[in-house]
């Protein structure tokens, strides 16, 4: 990507109503100027003067909903993968733009490749963990009548509005994609409102998706610039996902749209995260080294501009000097501050001069509150071409800074956050005090614990868990595989209580359900089957020929069923199975011992013998569209089977899930084993792969 391509958008456009929009030069006379974080050069000007936000939201609720609603979870998941591939193909363009925000290559990798990775993860989870449907079933069937004629289920359906995301400046790509992926998978269109200082990177990400031709109409929009009236146009069915300061989150949470109009609001805000060094982790131990590496990494990655960064390093009594020295040595050996485009630079500037000044003000507050600078403290320096340090002109540089507090109860330590390469050291005398210090932060996104002492870790983790969204337990056994203190993962919850915002993002399918309405539905088995696409016992079933195993996925219907003949279970069967498998458990082989067991009338058949006989009773053995048995779910043995009892199995097609990209799909079968008295012996779900079409010879 060339500079001429970058500067094509001197006025940064928005993408609304499936078209690019930008203000006229007259409207943009008061546009905000965004500058290169390292050089101070102008990158773009940003304005929304004349943009109709209400129309953009209405476009999402109408056109966007109409585009996404008919798609199944699997179809949306495949689109997410295609989005990821499109971004991967052109990610070098995003990397070049990202360097202007002050991000190093490693910083950009976390943001850009991390965001793309979220799309891949949700694509995979959507196809593996969600149905080929637009309705998601939450929980098991709730029987409401003795005869099974009245049932209830909880279903989740897509909210009818728009998912508005208001993002912070530090992760313009990941911040947008980690909110987009679950909303899109749920079927909700998204409107992205990026932070102005780095919005040009988010804009280019949306541009790549728009130019790919993959976007369903109305599915994604981006508004670059001020949108102060955004919440004024929201109502029931809309959601807001906010990342930013706690004060802004509080103001948004108090908005009438959230308080009175039913808008769902979730916030992920700055927090005073901690890392705790265990008493056993003395200098020279792997845990001590891992702790120091983590502190320095979180101080310098993204120049400390991460909501998950370590702000408080909590160490045992007497360890301040050793930790400070180790941090100082590692920074000296590993960290070079400067323009991220310069060779050898490992930490860039803050996102803007304004952000630099804010960080320095917060450092002063920490010092006034009892902190003493023990590492760093320089500001305004940049690495020159010859490797020396010189004064930056227009750059937003701050050197890594570590302060030490003698008073663990100092208010500034637990309330002042310098959102940059700044952390504070404080000592504790017991696990209880360490936990109290963590809790003083008022709620955090993450705390890490570096220790190889299970007793200490267990006690501390139990105490600090209520104050954290995530806990990283770091020791010699996992340190090489660890993803690190400050890395939210798509399959794990991202968020935290109290000061951290009280919200929840990511966490796998959990976050998809945040964009859906959970509804309890009561009705007959037939009606619940029709609504959910999943067969419920008591709903109509068909035993008409041919055998269900002779039907392709295209021919098979929910409720297709086979009822087997009966098979008597003999003592010889039980003894042969015991000898053949080696399972000579006393309940199967010792009459006296079995009779003494309160659960058995005497010797009984093995549960797995019954499953084997069941398969022999319902299977159709010739080659056909059933390709493989992939497992059993929800297996329960309910009534013991004695010699002389007989067994019958009823197998019913319960759920049919075609795979979008494969010539087969998954069929979930309801299997029920009954005895001669029609008592249920066992029940389970059988999972099979079934071909979509019949092959010659079948």
ZIQUI-V589269 format. One record per residue. N is the residue number from 1. PHI is phi in radians with two decimals (999 if undefined). PSI is psi in degrees with one decimal (none if undefined). OMEGA is omega in whole degrees, 0 to 359 (none if undefined). Layout:
n-><N/N>
phi-><PHI/PHI>
psi-><PSI/PSI>
omega-><OMEGA/OMEGA>
//
This chain:
n-><1/2/3/4/5/6/7/8/9/10/11/12/13/14/15/16/17/18/19/20/21/22/23/24/25/26/27/28/29/30/31/32/33/34/35/36/37/38/39/40/41/42/43/44/45/46/47/48/49/50/51/52/53/54/55/56/57/58/59/60/61/62/63/64/65/66/67/68/69/70/71/72/73/74/75/76/77/78/79/80/81/82/83/84/85/86/87/88/89/90/91/92/93/94/95/96/97/98/99/100/101/102/103/104/105/106/107/108/109/110/111/112/113/114/115/116/117/118/119/120/121/122/123/124/125/126/127/128/129/130/131/132/133/134/135/136/137/138/139/140/141/142/143/144/145/146/147/148/149/150/151/152/153/154/155/156/157/158/159/160/161/162/163/164/165/166/167/168/169/170/171/172/173/174/175/176/177/178/179/180/181/182/183/184/185/186/187/188/189/190/191/192/193/194/195/196/197/198/199/200/201/202/203/204/205/206/207/208/209/210/211/212/213/214/215/216/217/218/219/220/221/222/223/224/225/226/227/228/229/230/231/232/233/234/235/236/237/238/239/240/241/242/243/244/245/246/247/248/249/250/251/252/253/254/255/256/257/258/259/260/261/262/263/264/265/266/267/268/269/270/271/272/273/274/275/276/277/278/279/280/281/282/283/284/285/286/287/288/289/290/291/292/293/294/295/296/297/298/299/300/301/302/303/304/305/306/307/308/309/310/311/312/313/314/315/316/317/318/319/320/321/322/323/324/325/326/327/328/329/330/331/332/333/334/335/336/337/338/339/340/341/342/343/344/345/346/347/348/349/350/351/352/353/354/355/356/357/358/359/360/361/362/363/364/365/366/367/368/369/370/371/372/373/374/375/376/377/378/379/380/381/382/383/384/385/386/387/388/389/390/391/392/393/394/395/396/397/398/399/400/401/402/403/404/405/406/407/408/409/410/411/412/413/414/415/416/417/418/419/420/421/422/423/424/425/426/427/428/429/430/431/432/433/434/435/436/437/438/439/440/441/442/443/444/445/446/447/448/449/450/451/452/453/454/455/456/457/458/459/460/461/462/463/464/465/466/467/468/469/470/471/472/473/474/475/476/477/478/479/480/481/482/483/484/485/486/487/488/489/490/491/492/493/494/495/496/497/498/499/500/501/502/503/504/505/506/507/508/509/510/511/512/513/514/515/516/517/518/519/520/521/522/523/524/525/526/527/528/529/530/531/532/533/534/535/536/537/538/539/540/541/542/543/544/545/546/547/548/549/550/551/552/553/554/555/556/557/558/559/560/561/562/563/564/565/566/567/568/569/570/571/572/573/574/575/576/577/578/579/580/581/582/583/584/585/586/587/588/589/590/591/592/593/594/595/596/597/598/599/600/601/602/603/604/605/606/607/608/609/610/611/612/613/614/615/616/617/618/619/620/621/622/623/624/625/626/627/628/629/630/631/632/633/634/635/636/637/638/639/640/641/642/643/644/645/646/647/648/649/650/651/652/653/654/655/656/657/658/659/660/661/662/663/664/665/666/667/668/669/670/671/672/673/674/675/676/677/678/679/680/681/682/683/684/685/686/687/688/689/690/691/692/693/694/695/696/697/698>
phi-><999/-1.65/-1.06/-1.14/-1.20/-1.09/-1.46/-1.03/-1.84/-1.02/-1.76/-1.22/-1.42/-1.88/-1.97/-2.33/0.94/1.10/-2.65/-1.44/-2.26/-2.52/-1.23/-1.24/-1.03/-1.18/-1.14/-1.66/-1.09/-1.86/-1.08/-1.34/-1.60/-1.84/-2.04/-1.06/-1.16/-1.62/-1.87/1.44/-1.18/-1.19/-1.80/-2.58/-2.00/-2.23/-2.73/-2.04/-1.01/1.63/-1.40/-1.61/-1.13/-1.05/-1.17/-1.11/-1.13/-1.12/-1.07/-1.13/-1.21/-1.76/-1.08/-1.10/-1.10/-1.16/-1.35/-1.56/-0.98/-1.23/-1.35/-1.38/-0.99/-1.18/-1.15/-1.14/-1.09/-1.16/-1.09/-1.05/-1.12/-1.15/-1.02/-1.07/-1.18/-1.12/-1.20/-1.05/-1.09/-2.09/-1.20/-1.05/-1.14/-1.19/-1.07/-1.13/-1.13/-1.06/-1.08/-1.27/-1.44/1.74/-1.43/-1.31/-1.06/-1.15/-1.05/-1.16/-1.06/-1.05/-1.30/-1.42/-1.18/-1.10/-1.14/-1.09/-1.09/-1.08/-1.07/-1.06/-1.11/-1.23/-1.10/-1.15/-1.13/-1.05/-1.40/-1.57/-1.99/-2.14/-1.42/-1.42/-2.77/-1.90/-2.05/-1.92/-1.54/-1.99/1.59/-1.53/-1.15/-1.92/-1.16/-2.07/-2.55/-1.16/-1.56/1.37/-1.51/-2.36/-2.24/-2.50/-2.49/-1.71/-2.06/-2.09/-2.20/-1.13/-1.11/-1.49/-1.88/-2.15/-1.61/-1.63/-2.05/-1.98/-1.91/-1.49/-1.37/-1.36/-2.32/-1.16/-1.69/-1.01/-1.03/-1.35/-1.31/-1.24/-1.55/-1.11/-0.99/-1.19/-1.14/-1.10/-1.10/-1.28/1.79/-1.72/-1.20/-2.13/-2.04/-1.67/-2.08/-1.40/-1.23/-1.04/-1.05/-2.21/-1.09/-1.15/-1.29/-1.10/-1.05/-1.23/-1.06/-1.15/-1.06/-1.05/-1.14/-1.13/-1.30/-1.26/1.34/-1.58/-1.24/-1.09/-0.96/1.30/-1.33/-2.39/-2.34/-2.42/-1.97/-1.76/2.14/-1.16/-2.53/-1.14/-1.69/-0.99/-1.21/-1.09/-1.77/-1.80/-2.70/-0.98/1.75/-1.65/-2.26/-2.24/-1.96/-1.99/-2.25/2.90/-1.35/-1.13/-1.17/-1.18/-1.04/-1.11/-1.13/-1.16/-1.10/-1.48/-1.10/-1.00/-1.04/-1.43/-1.28/-2.18/-1.87/1.42/-1.24/-1.36/-2.19/-2.30/-2.27/-2.21/-2.14/-1.04/-2.59/-1.59/-1.20/-2.33/-2.33/-1.94/-1.64/-1.23/-1.04/-1.36/-1.53/-1.50/-0.90/1.75/-1.48/-1.03/-1.19/-1.09/-1.10/-1.13/-1.07/-1.12/-1.02/-1.13/-1.08/-1.16/-1.06/-1.32/-1.27/-1.89/-1.10/0.97/0.92/1.30/-1.55/-2.32/-1.17/-1.70/-1.10/-1.28/-1.84/-2.24/-1.74/-1.79/-2.21/-1.10/-0.90/1.52/-1.78/-1.03/-1.10/-1.14/-1.20/-1.05/-1.12/-1.17/-1.13/-1.05/-1.14/-1.20/-1.09/-1.09/-1.49/-2.03/-1.93/-2.15/-1.62/2.95/-1.11/-1.09/-1.48/-1.48/-1.06/1.53/-1.26/-2.01/-2.46/-1.59/-1.39/-1.26/-1.18/-2.80/-1.11/-1.09/-1.17/-1.04/-1.12/-1.13/-1.11/-1.12/-1.12/-1.21/-1.09/-1.09/-1.11/-1.11/-1.16/-1.15/-1.53/2.09/-1.50/-2.05/-1.19/-2.00/-2.47/1.30/1.93/-1.33/-2.36/1.38/-1.90/-2.47/-1.36/-1.52/-1.03/-1.49/1.59/-1.46/-1.68/-2.34/-1.33/-1.47/-1.87/1.49/-1.45/-2.00/-1.59/-2.43/-1.29/-0.96/-2.29/-2.08/-1.93/-2.11/-1.96/-1.50/-1.76/-1.19/-1.76/-1.02/-1.08/-1.06/-0.98/-1.84/-2.21/-1.74/-2.02/-1.58/-1.41/-2.88/-1.39/-2.32/-2.50/-2.24/-1.77/-2.65/-1.80/-2.27/-1.94/-2.73/-1.00/-1.08/-1.20/-1.03/-1.14/-1.11/-1.15/-1.00/-1.14/-1.10/-1.20/1.39/1.98/-2.28/-1.29/-2.76/-2.28/-1.91/-2.27/-1.82/-2.89/-1.94/-1.79/-1.02/-1.15/-1.11/-1.09/-1.09/-1.14/-1.17/-1.07/-1.08/-1.34/-1.65/-0.96/-1.13/-1.82/-2.41/-1.45/-2.61/-2.25/-1.83/-1.73/-2.03/-2.62/-1.11/-1.40/-2.14/-1.09/-1.32/-1.60/-1.06/-1.45/1.76/-1.05/-1.73/-1.93/-1.15/-1.96/-1.03/-1.54/-1.99/-1.08/-2.05/2.66/-2.97/-1.39/1.04/-1.00/-1.23/2.00/1.26/-1.74/-2.60/-2.18/0.94/1.42/1.20/-1.19/-0.91/-1.27/-1.11/-1.20/-1.11/-1.81/-2.31/-1.75/-1.55/-2.29/-1.48/-2.06/-1.97/3.06/-1.37/-0.96/-1.14/-1.22/-1.16/-1.12/-1.11/-1.25/-1.65/1.29/-2.15/-1.20/-2.02/-0.91/1.81/-1.35/-0.96/-2.40/-2.14/-1.85/-1.13/-1.15/-1.42/-0.95/-0.95/-1.28/-1.63/-1.78/-1.29/-1.06/-1.21/-1.66/-1.18/-2.12/-0.98/1.67/-1.10/-2.51/-2.24/-1.99/-1.41/-1.25/-1.60/-2.31/-1.40/-1.72/-1.87/-1.11/-1.08/-1.02/-1.14/-1.20/-1.11/-1.12/-1.11/-1.19/-1.21/-1.68/1.50/-1.53/-1.88/-0.90/-1.03/-1.13/-1.73/-2.14/-2.17/-1.05/-1.13/-1.16/-1.14/-1.13/-1.33/-1.39/-1.17/-1.70/-2.20/-1.42/2.81/-1.09/-2.29/-1.28/-1.11/-1.04/-1.33/-1.14/-1.09/-1.12/-1.14/-1.12/-1.05/-1.06/-1.15/-1.37/-1.70/-1.24/-1.91/-1.34/-1.23/-0.99/-2.93/-1.23/-1.31/-1.65/-2.88/-1.66/-1.81/2.55/-2.16/-2.15/1.03/-1.25/-2.40/-1.69/-2.05/-2.33/-1.14/-1.99/-1.74/-0.94/1.73/-1.25/-2.10/-2.16/-2.35/-2.18/-2.01/-2.04/-2.27/-1.13/-1.69/-2.64/-2.08/-2.19/-1.13/-1.64/-1.11/-1.93/-2.20/-1.42/-2.54/-2.48/-1.84/-2.04/-1.75/-1.88/-1.52/-1.98/-2.26/-1.78/-2.21/-1.71/-1.15/-1.73/1.07/-1.44/-1.30/-1.53/-2.76/-2.61/-2.93/-1.78/-1.72/-1.93/-2.40/-1.66/-2.29/-1.14/-1.24/-2.28/-1.31/-1.68/-0.97/1.69/-1.47>
psi-><129.4/164.2/-32.7/-32.4/-40.8/-43.9/0.7/-29.0/62.1/-36.0/113.5/121.3/163.0/156.3/102.5/144.7/39.3/29.8/155.0/135.0/139.4/152.4/158.8/161.9/-34.9/-44.2/-30.8/21.3/-26.2/25.9/149.0/132.6/126.8/130.6/155.6/128.7/-24.3/-39.7/-19.5/1.1/145.4/133.2/-56.4/166.3/144.5/129.4/147.3/17.3/121.3/-5.4/132.6/92.5/-39.8/-40.2/-37.3/-43.3/-41.3/-36.4/-41.2/-43.8/-26.4/-74.1/-45.4/-46.4/-41.0/-28.2/-39.1/-33.4/-42.0/-16.9/140.9/168.7/-39.5/-39.8/-39.6/-39.0/-39.9/-37.6/-38.8/-40.9/-40.6/-37.4/-45.9/-41.5/-39.2/-41.7/-38.4/-40.8/-30.0/22.4/-20.3/-32.2/-39.9/-38.2/-42.6/-43.5/-40.3/-33.3/-26.3/-18.9/-4.3/2.1/134.0/175.7/-41.7/-40.2/-44.0/-34.4/-44.4/-42.7/-52.6/-57.6/-33.0/-42.4/-42.2/-38.0/-34.3/-42.0/-45.6/-43.3/-46.7/-29.2/-45.5/-46.8/-38.0/-38.9/-27.9/-33.1/-3.9/156.6/165.1/70.7/176.6/0.0/133.8/128.6/128.8/104.0/177.8/171.3/140.4/105.8/133.9/1.4/153.8/-33.9/3.1/10.6/-9.1/117.0/170.6/148.8/154.4/127.5/153.9/127.7/156.3/135.0/145.8/6.2/-144.1/141.4/107.7/127.5/128.3/113.5/158.4/169.3/-18.5/-26.8/78.9/-25.0/-57.5/-43.5/-35.7/-43.0/-31.2/-22.1/-36.9/-45.3/-53.6/-34.4/-45.0/-43.0/-33.1/-18.8/12.5/131.8/154.8/139.4/119.7/128.6/95.0/162.5/140.1/-41.6/-27.9/15.2/-23.6/-25.3/-44.2/-38.2/-42.3/-32.2/-45.8/-36.8/-42.7/-44.1/-40.9/-40.6/-15.3/-20.1/9.0/-20.3/124.6/146.6/132.2/4.6/-35.3/131.5/157.6/131.9/113.7/116.1/-170.2/139.6/59.1/-24.4/13.9/-49.1/-19.9/-24.0/10.1/154.6/-163.7/131.6/-14.8/157.1/154.2/125.1/116.0/137.6/125.7/-148.8/153.9/-35.3/-41.1/-40.0/-41.2/-41.4/-42.7/-39.0/-28.1/-5.4/147.7/-35.1/-37.6/-43.2/-35.2/-20.3/6.8/14.9/129.1/128.3/129.9/141.8/140.9/112.8/174.9/146.4/155.8/75.0/160.4/159.9/130.3/128.3/124.1/154.6/-27.4/-17.0/72.8/163.2/133.9/-16.8/154.0/-34.5/-38.8/-46.2/-41.1/-38.0/-48.3/-43.4/-41.8/-43.3/-47.5/-41.3/-42.0/-23.9/-32.5/-26.6/130.5/27.1/36.2/6.2/63.4/135.1/-18.7/1.6/151.3/120.9/-25.8/119.9/109.8/116.6/158.0/156.9/131.5/2.2/0.6/-49.7/-42.5/-42.5/-43.5/-42.1/-41.5/-39.7/-44.4/-44.5/-40.7/-40.4/-43.4/-35.3/-28.4/-19.6/124.2/119.6/134.5/-168.9/122.2/-13.0/-7.7/144.0/133.0/-9.0/132.7/-11.5/125.1/-169.7/174.6/171.2/-23.4/163.3/-36.6/-40.2/-38.0/-46.6/-36.6/-42.1/-43.8/-35.5/-40.0/-34.5/-40.6/-39.6/-39.1/-40.2/-43.2/-25.7/4.3/-0.7/141.8/126.5/122.9/-14.7/132.2/-144.8/-10.3/147.6/155.8/18.4/153.4/149.5/126.2/172.0/-31.7/4.6/-7.9/167.4/133.1/175.7/134.9/141.8/104.3/-4.7/165.4/53.6/139.2/129.0/151.4/132.8/126.1/128.2/156.0/134.8/132.4/-27.8/110.8/-14.6/8.2/126.9/-40.1/-36.6/-35.5/-2.5/-21.0/122.7/119.1/106.8/69.8/-157.8/59.5/133.4/164.0/144.5/140.4/150.2/154.5/158.4/-12.6/162.4/-37.0/-43.6/-37.6/-43.1/-38.8/-38.7/-44.4/-46.7/-27.8/-17.5/-11.8/16.2/124.1/159.2/-39.0/143.7/137.2/152.2/119.1/103.9/149.9/16.8/104.2/-35.3/-46.4/-46.6/-44.1/-45.8/-44.8/-45.5/-40.2/-37.2/-34.6/-13.1/-42.3/-13.0/7.5/149.7/-26.4/147.6/129.7/119.5/114.1/124.1/-175.4/-22.3/-26.0/-1.0/-32.8/-29.5/-14.2/139.5/-5.2/160.4/-45.7/20.6/99.9/139.0/144.9/-29.2/-5.1/147.8/134.2/118.9/179.6/165.4/168.2/-125.6/-28.7/-3.8/-22.2/8.6/-178.8/123.9/169.8/-147.5/30.2/-137.8/-19.0/-43.8/-25.8/-41.9/-19.6/-21.0/19.5/158.2/126.7/126.3/133.3/125.9/127.1/139.7/-172.6/160.4/-37.8/-43.0/-39.9/-34.8/-44.7/-39.7/-44.1/-18.1/14.9/126.8/135.2/135.6/131.9/-16.7/159.8/143.3/153.2/127.5/15.7/146.2/156.0/174.2/139.3/-28.8/-8.4/-0.2/138.1/171.0/-33.1/-26.4/-28.4/140.3/147.4/131.0/-7.1/135.7/149.2/133.6/120.0/169.6/171.8/151.9/128.5/139.9/122.3/164.3/-35.3/-38.4/-45.8/-45.7/-38.1/-43.0/-40.0/-44.8/-40.1/-38.2/-19.9/3.8/90.0/35.4/142.4/-28.8/-20.0/-20.0/-15.5/104.3/-46.1/-45.4/-37.7/-40.6/-28.4/-15.2/129.3/-11.6/-10.7/143.2/-10.1/-154.9/136.5/161.7/148.5/141.6/-39.7/-21.2/-42.9/-40.9/-38.8/-44.3/-37.8/-44.2/-40.3/-27.8/-37.9/-15.9/148.9/110.5/-20.6/155.3/136.4/-164.2/-18.6/115.1/-32.7/149.3/119.0/-0.3/178.5/142.9/150.3/36.3/130.6/131.5/125.8/-34.9/125.3/149.3/122.6/159.4/134.0/-20.1/159.0/155.2/137.6/148.1/137.6/120.6/125.0/134.2/112.9/-41.7/135.2/121.7/92.5/144.5/131.3/-34.9/7.2/157.7/17.1/171.6/-179.4/135.3/127.7/122.3/137.6/117.1/126.0/123.1/129.3/156.2/-171.2/-17.2/13.4/23.0/142.7/121.0/-44.2/156.6/151.7/169.3/127.0/133.3/130.3/154.9/134.8/133.7/145.1/-33.4/153.1/140.6/154.2/136.6/-13.0/none>
omega-><183/177/180/177/180/186/178/184/177/168/186/182/170/177/183/178/175/177/177/182/171/182/173/178/180/179/186/182/180/183/176/178/177/186/174/186/182/188/184/178/178/177/179/168/189/177/174/180/180/181/181/182/181/179/178/179/179/177/179/184/182/183/181/179/181/178/186/186/182/183/175/177/182/179/176/180/179/176/177/177/179/174/182/180/179/179/179/182/184/186/177/177/178/178/182/177/183/181/179/178/183/183/172/178/178/177/181/178/179/183/189/179/176/178/177/178/176/178/179/182/181/173/180/181/179/181/182/191/180/185/173/191/173/179/179/179/183/179/185/175/175/178/181/177/182/184/177/183/182/186/173/175/170/178/176/179/186/173/189/186/183/176/179/177/178/193/177/185/194/180/185/179/180/182/178/186/180/174/182/189/181/178/180/179/177/180/180/172/186/168/183/173/182/174/186/185/181/184/180/176/177/179/182/175/178/179/179/180/180/181/178/183/184/189/168/183/176/187/183/173/177/179/181/181/183/175/187/181/186/183/179/185/183/179/182/182/177/176/174/173/186/170/181/185/179/181/178/178/180/179/179/180/180/183/182/181/180/185/189/186/171/177/177/184/174/184/172/190/178/180/182/183/185/168/185/176/181/179/180/187/181/178/182/178/177/182/177/180/180/178/181/178/181/180/181/179/182/174/191/177/184/183/178/182/180/179/180/185/177/177/180/175/188/190/180/178/178/185/184/184/181/180/179/179/180/177/180/181/182/178/180/184/191/191/173/183/178/178/185/178/179/180/174/180/180/176/181/179/169/189/182/176/178/178/176/182/178/180/180/176/180/176/178/178/178/179/179/180/176/180/177/180/179/176/172/180/179/176/174/180/182/177/179/184/181/178/179/179/177/179/178/176/178/181/185/188/173/179/176/187/177/177/176/177/175/182/181/180/179/185/183/180/187/184/183/177/171/187/182/185/188/175/182/177/174/184/174/182/182/176/180/180/177/179/179/179/177/183/181/178/175/180/187/174/185/169/176/180/179/182/176/181/183/181/179/183/182/181/182/182/178/182/186/182/181/183/186/171/181/175/175/177/190/174/186/183/184/188/181/181/186/176/174/181/193/185/173/180/185/183/181/180/174/183/180/184/170/183/180/173/180/182/180/175/180/183/178/185/177/184/174/182/175/182/181/177/177/184/174/180/179/180/179/177/181/181/178/176/180/183/190/186/178/182/177/179/184/175/179/178/182/177/181/177/1/176/181/180/177/184/174/179/180/183/185/180/172/181/173/194/170/177/188/167/178/174/178/178/183/176/177/177/184/182/178/180/180/181/184/184/185/179/182/177/190/182/180/191/186/185/184/180/179/179/179/178/184/184/187/178/184/179/183/179/174/176/183/170/179/179/179/177/179/179/178/181/185/188/169/199/186/177/183/187/176/189/185/170/186/176/178/174/169/181/175/170/193/181/180/180/181/174/183/175/177/188/173/179/173/183/185/175/188/182/182/184/175/174/185/189/183/180/180/176/180/174/175/183/173/181/179/177/179/178/184/178/182/172/179/179/180/173/182/171/175/181/179/167/182/180/180/182/177/176/176/180/178/none>
//
